[in-house]
Amino acid sequence: MITAATTLAAGYAAVPPGHLATIVTSLEMVRPPSRPGRPVPPGLVLQPFADRDPEAYRSLFRDVGADWLWFSRLTLADDALAAILADEAVEILVLRQAGRDVGMLELDFRQPGLCELVFLGLTGDMIGTGLGGSLMDEALRRAWSRPIERFWLHTCTLDHPGALAFYRRFGFTPFATHVEIAPDPRLTGLLPRTCAPHVPLLG
């Protein structure tokens, strides 16, 4: 058993109390896929996130990402987040079913020649329905409709366990790996302590 007082063996590194460590994998594609994309199924609509209010965005962000401990946008001050939301080079779309938000897609074109897939996700009840593939096809279509040379993203070990394979299946290739250490958002108050029970809460 490794405790705080234990001398760690070579190859191990201690994570500060109250923090999370995750392996981040960055992936890219440098040409559009040749296969046709799937449309959003009947009964759902994908439309621009018209309400660029930071708190409305945070609500959507939590609905989609809380189970996977998404926290990056929750740490931004209102003015910093508002600047991103107002930028015409950032496309934010929301997937709706019967008037309820069930998914989100965010693309960032602010760097010339590049598009970053910043966020793609569904609410928990929609995972496993095939809608993730529809969102990914829409992301590919929108990204490559612009004069870009590279479409990239990153995922991490806090995401859905099938996330990395999902992105590779759509044609993305890993090009870098990093380790990220950050305060646990459940302990800082950004997310409820009940979120992501599959990730140990070490307070």
N, C-alpha and C positions, 0 to 999 in steps of 0.2 A: 504494500500500500504506500502510495506517495503522499506525504503530508507537506505542509508549508516548511517544516524544518528539515525535510529530507534533502540530502545532497543528490542532485539529479545526475543521472548517467549522461555520458556524452550523447549528443543528439537530441536531448530534451531541453525545453525552455519553460520556465515558470510563467504562468499567466497571472497578472495581478488580481487580487481579490476583487470581485464585483465586475470582472471583465469577461468578454467572450473572445475566443480565438477561432478564426475560420480561414479555410484555404480558398483563395479567390482564383478562378481560372478565367483568363481573357481569351475570347475567340473572335475570329474574323472571317469574312468572305470578300474576295476581290473581284468577283464577277457575278452577275445575277444568275439565279438557277434557271435551268431550261424547262423544268416541269411547270405546268399550269397550277395556279393557286386555287384554293377552295373558297367559295363565297361564305359569308356569314349565313348560318341556317335561317330558314323562315321563323318568324316569331321573335327575332332579335334584331337590334339595330346598332350599328357602330357610328357614333357621331362625335363631332368636336366637343371637347369639354369647354362649354361656353362660359361657365362661371369661373372666372380666373381669380376668385377670392382665395387667399391662402388657406383659410380655415375650411372652406368647401373642398379644396384639393386635399388637405390633410385627412379629412373624413373619408374620402375615396381611397386614399393611400393606405389608411388603417384597415378599411374593409377588405382590401385585396391582400395587403402584405403583413398584417399582424401575425398570422400563423407562422410566417417565415422570418419574423423579427426584422422586417424592413424598418429602418429608423433614420436613414440618411436625410430625408426631407423633413423629418420631424425635429431635427436639431437646428434647422435654418431659421433665422429671424424672419419676421414678416416681410421686411423690405427686400431681403435677399431672395426669398421665395417668390415674392410678387414680381421681381425683375425677371426671373426665369419664366414665370407663367405668362408674362406680357410680351416675351420675345417672340417675334414672328418666325424665327428659325427653329422654334421648339414646337413640335406637333404633339398635342395631347388629345387622345380620343378615349371615349368611354363606351363600353358595351352595355346595352340596356335590354332588359326583358320585362315586359309588362310594367314599364315605368320604374323598375328597380335597377340600380347600377350593379352589374355582376362581373365587370372586368375593366381593365385599363391597358392602354398602349401609349408609350411615350417615346418619341424620336427626337434626337437632337442633331440639327444640321448646322450648328454655329461655327464649326471648323470647316473651312473650304475643302471640298473634295471628300469629306467624311460624313458618315451618319453613325451615330451611336444609338443602339437600342437601349434606352435607359431603363425602362420598366415595361414588362409584359406580365400580366397576371390575371387570375380569376378569383372570385370569392370561393370559399371552401366547397360550397354545394355544387359548383360548376366544374370542379376539377375531375377529370376522367370522362368528360362528356364529348371530347373531341374539339371543344371550342378553342382550346389553346392552339391547335393547328390552324384553325381559321384566323385567329389573331396573328399568328406568325406569318401566314400567307399574306395578310394585309400589310404587315410590317415590311415584308420583302417587296411587295408591289410599290408601296409608297417610297421606300428608301431608294430603289433603283429607278424610279421615275424621275429622279433628279440627277444632275451630272456629278455623281460621286465615283470615287475610285475604290472605296473601302467601306464596308459595313461591319461594325464591330459591337461587341457587348462583353459584359462579364457576369459570371454567376459564381456562387460560393456554396460551401457545404452547409450553410443554414437554409438554402433554398430547398425546394422539393427535391427528394433524392433522385428523381428522374430528369432533373433540369438539364444537366450536362449532356446526357444522351439525347434528349429532345433537340437541343440546339445543333448537335453534330448531325442528327438525322436530317435536318433542314439544310445542311451544307456548310455550317460554320466549322472552322478548324482552330483548335487551341494554339495560342502562340506565346502565352506567358502565364506564370503561376506566382502568386504572392501569398503571404500570410498577413491577415489583418487582425489587429487586437483593438477592441473598442469597449467602452463601458456597456454593460448589459442594459438595454433600454427598459427592461422590466424593473430594474432596480433604480433607475434614474427617474422613473415616473412617466416616461414617454409612452410606454405600453403597459397594459395590465399585467400583473404577475402571473395570471393564468394563461397567458399566451404561450404558444409553442411548448406544450408540456413535454415534447420529445427532446428538448434541449435542457440539460440540467441547470437549475437555478442555484448558483453558488454565491450567496450573499455574505 
